C-alpha cells in the first residue's frame, strides 16, 4: 500500500499521452484504468487554470488495473488518500448524494477511458456498488444500544430471581 496526497487519474500515472497510447493499443475499445472506492464525508471546491474543481474528502483507495507499465504506481498496487477527484458524471452523483445525506457516502467505481466524439479521450465510470449512505456513528450507536439492551435484560433476569 502507498499513500498519496490525492487520488486522481493523473496522480495514478494516467496523463493524456499514456491514456491515448493505451487507447491506440486497444483498437478503439474501452480501456479500464483503475478502481477507486471510498467513503466521502464532504467536498472541497476551488478554481484552477482549467476551471472549477471538486475534491471529495474522506477515506479512499485506488488500484491501477491498466495493462502495461505505469512508472508511479504499478498495476495492482493499492494507493490511499484522504482526497479524491472523481470523473464526471459520478462526481455530480456522489456530490448530490452527499447533499441529501447527513452522513457520508460509500462508493466503488471502475474508471475507464474511451475515445470521445472529438477524437480525444473521455472517462467512463462503472459503479461496482450502489451509492450508499454511510454514517459512521450509526453503527457505533446501534452497537451501544444492543449492549444497553443486553445489560438491561440481564438486570431484569436478576430482579425476577
C-alpha positions as CSV (number, residue, x, y, z in Angstrom):
1,X,0.0,0.0,0.0
2,X,1.2,3.5,-0.8
3,X,-0.1,6.9,0.4
4,X,-0.7,9.8,-2.0
5,X,-1.7,13.4,-1.3
6,X,-4.7,13.0,-3.6
7,X,-6.3,10.3,-5.8
8,X,-6.9,11.2,-9.5
9,X,-6.2,9.7,-12.8
10,X,-3.2,11.9,-13.1
11,X,-1.7,11.1,-9.7
12,X,-2.2,7.4,-10.5
13,X,0.1,8.0,-13.6
14,X,-2.6,8.4,-16.3
15,X,-1.7,11.5,-18.2
16,X,-3.0,12.3,-21.7
17,X,-0.1,10.6,-23.7
18,X,-0.4,7.4,-21.6
19,X,-4.2,7.2,-21.9
20,X,-4.0,7.8,-25.7
21,X,-1.3,5.2,-26.1
22,X,-3.5,2.7,-24.2
23,X,-6.5,3.5,-26.4
24,X,-4.4,3.2,-29.6
25,X,-3.3,-0.2,-28.5
26,X,-6.9,-1.3,-27.7
27,X,-8.2,-0.7,-31.2
28,X,-10.9,1.7,-30.0
29,X,-12.2,-0.5,-27.2
30,X,-12.7,1.0,-23.7
31,X,-9.6,0.7,-21.5
32,X,-10.1,0.0,-17.8
33,X,-7.7,2.3,-15.9
34,X,-8.3,2.0,-12.2
35,X,-10.8,1.1,-9.5
36,X,-11.5,3.7,-6.8
37,X,-13.5,3.0,-3.7
38,X,-14.1,5.0,-0.6
39,X,-16.3,6.9,1.8
40,X,-16.8,10.6,1.1
41,X,-17.7,12.8,4.1
42,X,-17.6,16.2,2.3
43,X,-16.2,18.2,-0.5
44,X,-13.6,20.9,-1.1
45,X,-14.0,23.2,-4.1
46,X,-11.7,25.6,-5.9
47,X,-10.7,27.1,-9.2
48,X,-7.7,26.4,-11.3
49,X,-6.5,27.5,-14.8
50,X,-8.7,24.6,-16.1
51,X,-11.8,25.8,-14.4
52,X,-13.7,24.8,-11.2
53,X,-12.8,21.6,-9.4
54,X,-14.3,19.5,-6.6
55,X,-12.3,17.1,-4.4
56,X,-14.1,14.6,-2.1
57,X,-12.8,14.5,1.5
58,X,-12.9,11.2,3.3
59,X,-11.1,7.9,3.1
60,X,-10.3,6.5,-0.4
61,X,-8.3,3.7,-2.0
62,X,-7.5,3.1,-5.7
63,X,-5.9,0.3,-7.6
64,X,-4.3,0.6,-11.1
65,X,-5.9,-2.1,-13.3
66,X,-4.5,-1.0,-16.6
67,X,-2.4,-3.4,-18.6
68,X,1.1,-2.0,-19.2
69,X,3.8,-0.2,-17.4
70,X,3.0,2.7,-15.1
71,X,6.1,4.3,-13.6
72,X,4.4,5.8,-10.5
73,X,2.0,3.1,-9.3
74,X,2.3,-0.4,-10.7
75,X,-0.8,-2.4,-11.6
76,X,-2.3,-4.0,-8.5
77,X,-0.7,-1.6,-6.0
78,X,-3.2,0.0,-3.6
79,X,-2.9,3.7,-3.2
80,X,-4.7,5.5,-0.4
81,X,-5.6,9.1,0.3
82,X,-7.9,11.4,2.2
83,X,-8.8,13.4,-1.0
84,X,-10.2,12.0,-4.3
85,X,-11.1,13.5,-7.7
86,X,-13.8,11.5,-9.4
87,X,-14.6,11.9,-13.1
88,X,-18.0,13.2,-14.3
89,X,-20.8,12.2,-14.2
90,X,-20.1,10.3,-11.0
91,X,-18.7,13.4,-9.4
92,X,-22.2,15.0,-9.6
93,X,-23.9,11.8,-8.4
94,X,-21.7,11.5,-5.3
95,X,-22.0,15.2,-4.5
96,X,-25.8,15.1,-4.8
97,X,-25.9,12.0,-2.6
98,X,-23.7,13.8,0.0
99,X,-26.1,16.8,-0.1
100,X,-29.1,14.5,0.6
101,X,-27.5,12.6,3.5
102,X,-26.2,13.8,6.9
103,X,-23.6,11.0,6.9
104,X,-21.1,10.1,4.3
105,X,-21.5,8.3,1.0
106,X,-19.7,5.0,0.1
107,X,-18.9,4.1,-3.4
108,X,-16.8,1.9,-5.6
109,X,-16.1,2.6,-9.3
110,X,-14.2,1.2,-12.2
111,X,-12.8,4.2,-14.2
112,X,-12.2,3.5,-17.9
113,X,-11.1,5.6,-20.9
114,X,-12.9,5.7,-24.3
115,X,-12.3,7.6,-27.5
116,X,-14.6,10.7,-27.4
117,X,-16.6,12.4,-30.1
118,X,-13.7,14.8,-30.9
119,X,-11.0,12.1,-31.1
120,X,-9.8,12.9,-27.6
121,X,-10.5,10.6,-24.6
122,X,-13.3,10.6,-22.1
123,X,-13.7,8.9,-18.8
124,X,-16.4,6.3,-18.2
125,X,-17.3,5.3,-14.6
126,X,-18.9,2.0,-14.0
127,X,-20.3,1.8,-10.4
128,X,-19.3,-1.5,-8.8
129,X,-21.7,-1.0,-5.8
130,X,-24.7,1.2,-5.4
131,X,-24.0,4.6,-3.7
132,X,-25.0,4.2,-0.1
133,X,-25.3,6.5,2.8
134,X,-22.7,5.7,5.4
135,X,-22.9,7.3,8.9
136,X,-20.0,6.1,11.0
137,X,-21.8,6.9,14.2
138,X,-24.9,5.0,13.3
139,X,-23.1,1.6,13.6
140,X,-21.5,2.6,16.8
141,X,-24.7,3.8,18.3
142,X,-26.6,0.7,17.2
143,X,-23.9,-1.5,18.8
144,X,-24.2,0.6,22.0
145,X,-28.0,0.2,22.0
146,X,-27.6,-3.5,21.7
147,X,-25.2,-3.6,24.6
148,X,-27.6,-1.5,26.7
149,X,-30.5,-3.8,25.8
150,X,-28.3,-6.8,26.8
151,X,-27.3,-5.2,30.1
152,X,-30.9,-4.2,30.8
153,X,-32.2,-7.8,30.1
154,X,-29.6,-9.2,32.5
155,X,-30.8,-6.8,35.2
156,X,-34.4,-7.9,34.6
157,X,-33.4,-11.6,35.0
158,X,-31.6,-10.8,38.3
159,X,-34.7,-8.9,39.6
160,X,-37.0,-11.8,38.8
161,X,-35.0,-14.2,40.8
